[in-house]
Amino acid sequence: MAKVTSKLQVTVPKAIAVQYGIRPGDEIEWVPSGDAIRVVPADRMARAADPQWRLKVFDAATERQRLRQSRHPRRRSQGGRGWAREELYDRAGPR
């Protein structure tokens, strides 16, 4: 856990710095996120504004999701739901 000094400075834990490639002299952004604060390396914030980079990241995430879903095929129940969409309109009765 990091502490805030009297000068409002914070030390980034070494494990976090190594994991995210943060080095002395790097700039970081403090981003409000609801009830929390996200700390993001400044170069990633600049990259996130680039539409081509965002599409590349989105495509990679989509491919990862496709792989996850292929490992666990969706099972359909044999009995169905026990009702059909059309029945929803007939249940209300005459108007």
Phi and psi in degrees as a GROMACS rama.xvg file:
@    title "Ramachandran Plot"
@    xaxis  label "Phi"
@    yaxis  label "Psi"
@TYPE xy
-96.1423  149.307  ALA-2
-111.007  151.86  LYS-3
-93.1197  129.413  VAL-4
-81.4741  175.684  THR-5
-64.4494  -20.408  SER-6
-93.271  11.9768  LYS-7
62.1638  34.7825  LEU-8
-99.4558  148.937  GLN-9
-129.099  139.486  VAL-10
-95.5233  129.824  THR-11
-80.0521  126.413  VAL-12
-58.2005  141.283  PRO-13
-56.718  -43.0806  LYS-14
-59.4912  -40.1503  ALA-15
-69.3186  -43.5078  ILE-16
-60.5951  -43.1433  ALA-17
-66.2859  -45.5823  VAL-18
-60.3015  -38.3582  GLN-19
-104.408  7.18872  TYR-20
67.9709  33.3512  GLY-21
-90.4685  127.097  ILE-22
-123.003  162.085  ARG-23
-54.5378  133.935  PRO-24
94.7373  -16.5942  GLY-25
-67.2585  149.332  ASP-26
-95.5548  143.519  GLU-27
-126.939  152.888  ILE-28
-106.686  140.191  GLU-29
-104.157  113.263  TRP-30
-113.79  119.091  VAL-31
-64.0327  136.891  PRO-32
-143.076  78.5236  SER-33
67.5482  -121.878  GLY-34
-90.0708  7.59828  ASP-35
-125.578  174.268  ALA-36
-126.8  127.438  ILE-37
-96.1074  136.429  ARG-38
-108.161  117.744  VAL-39
-126.285  131.628  VAL-40
-56.2545  136.109  PRO-41
-58.3861  -35.8834  ALA-42
-64.9624  -31.1087  ASP-43
-71.6114  -32.9865  ARG-44
-66.3959  -41.8572  MET-45
-66.2855  -41.2416  ALA-46
-64.0575  -36.9328  ARG-47
-64.6203  -22.1925  ALA-48
-78.4584  -15.4475  ALA-49
-80.591  117.574  ASP-50
-60.74  -36.8169  PRO-51
-63.9224  -42.1373  GLN-52
-65.0425  -42.2558  TRP-53
-62.7075  -40.1067  ARG-54
-65.2042  -38.9238  LEU-55
-62.8347  -44.4954  LYS-56
-65.4537  -40.3963  VAL-57
-63.3576  -44.6329  PHE-58
-62.3659  -40.0501  ASP-59
-64.3432  -41.531  ALA-60
-66.1055  -38.6808  ALA-61
-62.9478  -42.4574  THR-62
-64.9658  -40.3987  GLU-63
-61.6981  -40.9144  ARG-64
-65.9995  -40.1141  GLN-65
-60.9193  -42.065  ARG-66
-64.3336  -43.5419  LEU-67
-60.2833  -43.0935  ARG-68
-69.9881  -31.0486  GLN-69
-69.8242  -26.6277  SER-70
-75.0927  -23.5521  ARG-71
-127.805  82.7449  HIS-72
-61.1821  144.651  PRO-73
-72.5847  131.61  ARG-74
-97.4417  131.911  ARG-75
-100.16  137.08  ARG-76
-75.0659  148.073  SER-77
-73.7101  -33.3025  GLN-78
-84.4069  -9.76272  GLY-79
74.9125  -166.339  GLY-80
-85.9797  -18.4604  ARG-81
93.0528  1.75171  GLY-82
-155.277  160.26  TRP-83
-118.221  155.612  ALA-84
-56.9838  -39.2147  ARG-85
-61.6226  -32.2824  GLU-86
-64.1125  -26.8957  GLU-87
-61.7736  -33.3446  LEU-88
-80.4259  -26.0572  TYR-89
-83.8449  -21.2074  ASP-90
-68.3085  -27.6992  ARG-91
-68.8159  -21.9877  ALA-92
82.9211  -176.636  GLY-93
-69.0923  149.266  PRO-94
